[in-house]
Amino acid sequence: MKYYIEVGSTVTKCDKWDDNNLTREKEATILFKKNYQVNNALNYDDVDKLVDFVNSLNKDIPKYIYGTSIFRKLNKEEYDEFFNYLKDKTGLEFNLISQEDEGKLTALGASHNAGQKVCVMIGGGGSTEVLVCDKEVVETVNSNIGVIDVLNKFPDLSDDIATTDLDTVIDYIKENINLPKSKADILILAGGGHEKFARLSGINYTDNTLYSDPFSPIMMDIKTRREDTVRYFKEISLDAIKSKVDDPDWWNATRAMCAFVILIADEIGAKYIVPTDIAIAHGIIATNK
């Protein structure tokens, strides 16, 4: 039995591996990047939330903690202070994952059951990784732009109904992101709550008939996803969704993420989208099998 804790710019998640099954134990919205941009330093209220998150887990189960995105941008003094504080409070060493390793591990976890050429998009608060996989990774494109950057540019995306239209947001992202050259029929969404979003946002989906994977149970065609994304901007009440969930802050960046999805899907010529909650832990498990 092991806990794998992944700490991102916005979402912290813990997956439990029992030697046979990997399950999501817990997740929390901790706005590391947003508050770092405000203070030009880590907010230690956020760090204490991470400490509480870690210490709330079963103390008898070994824990491994990995950091991405904003933590890669800390200078040595900031990082060492954070590392030592976290170790003192939790007893755990913080493992900083490079953007390349984050992408490879997550893409492996997302694609190893697909059995065909796919594109994996890993969207985060401060970075976006796009990997095209055909049994192995054939193209990797990384960018230092994420949903928090887009939300800072278009703060109305977190309002009940957005006033900025989808195409405007896509154009902004396209100006600031690196795009893949490869094509693939299937775009797999990984790295942060995409299946959760699909199930709770009011968009349409069906069972995944493209391939069998317990961590990839649903899908939608690109036409449906594009139409639903426009509807999510113009018609679906974000306040209504947030009133029913345990993590309302997480939903503030979901319209921004939807714009990334449509942009990448168009660039690769995707016919289908498979939204998952697959993260680094899935790749670690797949690598060690």
Disulfide bonds with the S-S distance in Angstrom:
none
